[in-house]
Amino acid sequence: MESILTTLNIDPETFEAISYFSSELFLIFGIVLNLIFFLFFKRKLNIKRISDFITSSIFILNSLIISAILIKSLFFVSEINYSTLNNLIIISKNELTIKLLINIFMFGFIISTYKLTRKARFKTPLINSLLLLIALSSYLLIQSQNFILIYILLDLSTILIYKYASNIRIRKNNYFSIDFVAISTCASILFFSFYILTFFIKDSIQLNIIHVCIALSIFLKIGIFPFTNYLVNKNYKDNIPYSILLFCFLPWIGILSFNKITNFINYTDEICQITLIAFLTISIAYFGILTLKQKNIIKFLANSNYYFCCFCLLNIVFLSSNELSTKYSTLIAFCFLALYSILSIIKINLKTEKINITTIKGVFFNNRIFAALLSLLLLILTGIVPSGILKYNIQILHNIYIYDKLSFLTIIIASIAYTFILFNAIKIIQNLYSFNFKNIKEKFIKRTTPNYVVPFIIMILLIIGFVL
């Protein structure tokens, strides 16, 4: 890339901008190409394969480019610090690392779900262009240094996820979800209403209350809200790609957004902290209780992910913006991506609408690799097998206790809710190895090898994360 730009005699500033934003340019190129495929070649079935290949190649190429920049910075540049548009967009090693992880996540997503999204009735080039748009908005969100722009890009990502799900609907009646639209719209209205109020209110106590309301509207936007959240939308239960984006990717990006927003709003004030800690503690208890006797595995994973996200947000509320929350939320997102990849194998082979605990009963007899990977991932998630998740769980608990020793009630509630997740995870594992010879599941052979590769690689990364 450098040699090509050098031969074109491009000035140094433009050269630097193209180098840092080359991944965004490739995403835009992929979006345009996929839209051309959709508009002019959508009736050709082979175009689906080409679209998947190009989209995957873009994520791989972006990963290589960003990795090269990071590796080069280790040997030749002491620090990466590039800004543009009057410091509206800033790029550093942290932003580049997160962009790299987004590319890896999206590539794993395509590999895990390509058998579910390449059916004849699905518009593969269109959903791939939406996936590239989600990645592009996430890039800009991570690099943005403007409070309102961060939320707008988070809102855009939410809309794009919904559009993605709409174009891989399972039934014709599932195209529109009033629940999703109502929650997302309500969150946006609340956010902008309270944000406008900050220009008119000068009293510190009233301003702190408004800041709390802004934080709650962000939590509602990413689904971390008891009683009213995206779990009321029934469409995700039989739509695994939708579940991955809605319950893995969106909370992850939402936590990264809130982590950046705490640079603009100080939540260390006593009013803000007590209110948000109480809210997140209630949310942790709520999502923990929902996982206790949950038979639908996809819903169990969704509730579990919300629990871990609440736990991560607690760390941000206590300590403000910090790298620990970024690392922890990233490991959680990848762990759930691996778990959903395993469930995709069930979906592809058994062609079942819903994946319950009874669906996987006796799977071990003919599918030992499947059973072993699912068991290990659940044990890693719940901290039985040491990994980066266990390491950061302990660190967050330690940070909460050190910051305020009176917060032991929050720690106790979080620990009890954690045991609820553990109990149901053990129940799922037990069903994998408990079977009746009359109802043994057939061997999974329907071209699902990539789905095994994704969780295997992620599992290694999670274990390595314990050392890093």
Long-range contacts (C-beta under 8 A, 24 or more apart in sequence): 1-65, 16-82, 17-82, 17-84, 19-69, 20-69, 20-82, 20-91, 22-62, 22-65, 23-62, 23-65, 23-66, 23-99, 23-103, 23-139, 24-136, 24-139, 24-140, 26-58, 26-61, 26-62, 26-65, 27-58, 27-62, 27-132, 27-133, 27-135, 27-136, 27-139, 28-136, 29-58, 30-54, 30-55, 30-58, 30-128, 30-129, 30-132, 31-129, 31-132, 31-133, 31-136, 34-125, 34-126, 34-128, 34-129, 34-132, 35-125, 35-126, 35-129, 37-125, 38-123, 38-125, 38-126, 38-129, 41-125, 42-123, 42-125, 45-120, 47-124, 47-125, 48-118, 48-124, 48-125, 49-118, 51-124, 51-125, 51-128, 52-110, 52-114, 52-118, 52-124, 52-128, 54-128, 55-110, 55-128, 55-131, 55-132, 56-107, 56-110, 56-111, 58-132, 59-103, 59-104, 59-106, 59-107, 59-110, 59-135, 60-103, 60-107, 62-99, 62-103, 63-100, 63-103, 63-104, 63-107, 66-96, 66-99, 66-100, 66-103, 67-100, 69-96, 70-96, 70-97, 70-100, 83-145, 87-145, 88-144, 88-145, 88-146, 88-149, 89-140, 89-143, 89-144, 89-145, 90-143, 90-145, 91-143, 94-323, 94-326, 95-142, 95-143, 98-142, 98-256, 98-326, 98-330, 99-139, 99-142, 99-143, 101-330, 101-334, 102-135, 102-138, 102-139, 102-142, 103-135, 105-249, 105-333, 105-334, 105-337, 106-131, 106-134, 106-135, 108-334, 108-337, 108-341, 108-454, 108-458, 109-241, 109-244, 109-245, 109-249, 109-337, 111-341, 111-450, 111-451, 111-453, 111-454, 112-244, 112-337, 112-340, 112-341, 112-344, 112-450, 112-451, 112-454, 113-240, 113-241, 113-244, 113-344, 114-450, 115-344, 115-348, 115-446, 115-447, 115-448, 116-168, 116-240, 116-241, 116-344, 116-347, 116-348, 117-168, 117-241, 122-167, 122-168, 123-167, 126-167, 127-164, 127-167, 127-168, 130-160, 130-163, 130-164, 130-167, 131-164, 133-160, 134-160, 134-161, 134-164, 134-245, 134-249, 138-253, 141-253, 141-256, 141-257, 142-256, 142-260, 144-260, 147-261, 147-264, 147-265, 148-195, 150-257, 150-260, 150-261, 151-191, 151-218, 151-221, 151-257, 151-261, 153-257, 154-218, 154-221, 154-222, 154-253, 154-254, 154-257, 155-184, 155-188, 155-221, 157-250, 157-253, 158-184, 158-221, 158-222, 158-250, 159-184, 161-242, 161-245, 161-246, 161-249, 161-250, 164-241, 164-242, 164-245, 165-235, 165-236, 165-239, 165-241, 165-242, 165-245, 165-246, 168-239, 168-241, 168-242, 169-235, 169-239, 170-235, 170-238, 170-239, 170-353, 174-235, 174-239, 177-233, 177-235, 179-230, 179-232, 179-233, 180-230, 180-233, 183-220, 183-223, 183-228, 183-229, 183-230, 183-232, 184-221, 186-220, 187-217, 187-218, 187-220, 187-221, 188-217, 188-221, 190-216, 190-217, 190-220, 191-217, 191-218, 191-221, 205-271, 208-269, 208-271, 208-272, 209-271, 211-265, 211-266, 211-267, 211-272, 212-271, 212-272, 212-275, 212-276, 214-265, 215-258, 215-265, 215-267, 215-272, 215-276, 216-276, 216-279, 218-254, 218-257, 218-258, 218-261, 219-254, 219-258, 219-279, 219-283, 219-313, 221-254, 222-250, 222-251, 222-253, 222-254, 222-255, 222-257, 222-309, 223-247, 223-250, 223-251, 223-254, 223-306, 224-251, 224-254, 224-283, 224-306, 224-309, 224-310, 224-313, 225-283, 226-282, 226-283, 226-286, 226-287, 227-286, 229-306, 231-299, 231-302, 231-303, 231-306, 236-298, 236-302, 237-296, 237-298, 237-299, 237-353, 237-354, 238-353, 238-354, 240-298, 240-340, 240-343, 240-344, 240-347, 243-298, 243-301, 243-302, 243-340, 244-336, 244-337, 244-340, 246-302, 247-301, 247-302, 247-305, 247-306, 247-336, 248-305, 248-333, 248-336, 248-337, 248-340, 249-333, 251-305, 251-306, 251-309, 251-329, 251-333, 252-329, 252-330, 252-332, 252-333, 254-309, 255-309, 255-312, 255-313, 255-316, 255-325, 255-326, 255-329, 256-326, 256-329, 258-313, 258-316, 259-316, 259-321, 259-322, 259-325, 259-326, 260-321, 262-316, 262-320, 262-321, 263-320, 263-321, 266-320, 267-316, 267-317, 267-320, 268-320, 272-317, 273-317, 273-318, 276-313, 276-317, 277-314, 277-317, 277-318, 277-407, 277-410, 280-310, 280-313, 280-314, 280-317, 281-314, 281-409, 281-410, 281-413, 281-414, 283-310, 284-310, 284-311, 284-314, 284-410, 284-413, 284-414, 284-417, 285-413, 285-416, 285-417, 287-417, 288-416, 288-417, 288-418, 288-420, 288-421, 289-417, 289-420, 291-417, 291-420, 291-421, 291-424, 292-420, 292-423, 292-424, 293-424, 294-424, 295-356, 295-357, 295-358, 296-354, 296-355, 296-356, 297-343, 297-355, 297-356, 297-357, 297-359, 297-360, 297-428, 298-340, 298-343, 298-354, 298-355, 300-424, 300-428, 301-336, 301-339, 301-340, 301-343, 304-336, 304-381, 304-421, 305-332, 305-336, 307-417, 307-418, 307-421, 308-332, 311-393, 311-396, 311-414, 312-396, 314-396, 314-400, 314-410, 314-414, 315-396, 315-399, 315-400, 318-399, 318-400, 318-403, 318-404, 319-399, 319-403, 324-392, 324-395, 324-396, 324-399, 327-388, 327-392, 327-465, 328-388, 328-389, 328-392, 328-393, 328-396, 331-387, 331-388, 331-389, 331-392, 331-462, 331-465, 332-389, 334-458, 334-461, 334-462, 335-377, 335-380, 335-381, 335-389, 335-458, 335-462, 336-381, 337-454, 337-458, 338-373, 338-377, 338-454, 338-455, 338-458, 338-459, 339-374, 339-377, 339-378, 339-381, 339-455, 341-451, 341-454, 341-455, 342-370, 342-373, 342-374, 342-377, 342-451, 342-455, 344-448, 344-451, 345-370, 345-444, 345-448, 345-451, 345-452, 346-444, 348-444, 348-446, 348-447, 348-448, 348-451, 349-442, 349-444, 349-445, 349-446, 349-448, 350-441, 357-427, 357-428, 357-431, 358-431, 360-428, 360-431, 360-432, 360-441, 361-431, 361-432, 361-434, 361-435, 361-436, 361-439, 361-441, 362-431, 362-432, 362-434, 362-435, 362-436, 362-439, 362-440, 362-441, 363-432, 363-435, 363-441, 364-432, 364-433, 364-435, 365-435, 365-440, 365-441, 366-440, 366-441, 366-442, 366-443, 366-444, 367-441, 367-443, 367-444, 369-452, 370-444, 370-452, 371-432, 371-433, 373-452, 373-455, 373-456, 373-459, 374-428, 374-429, 374-432, 375-429, 375-432, 376-459, 377-455, 377-459, 378-425, 378-428, 378-429, 379-425, 379-429, 380-459, 380-462, 380-463, 381-421, 381-425, 382-418, 382-421, 382-422, 382-425, 383-418, 383-422, 384-422, 385-463, 386-463, 386-466, 387-462, 387-463, 387-465, 387-466, 388-462, 388-463, 388-464, 388-465, 388-466, 388-468, 389-462, 389-465, 390-466, 391-465, 391-466
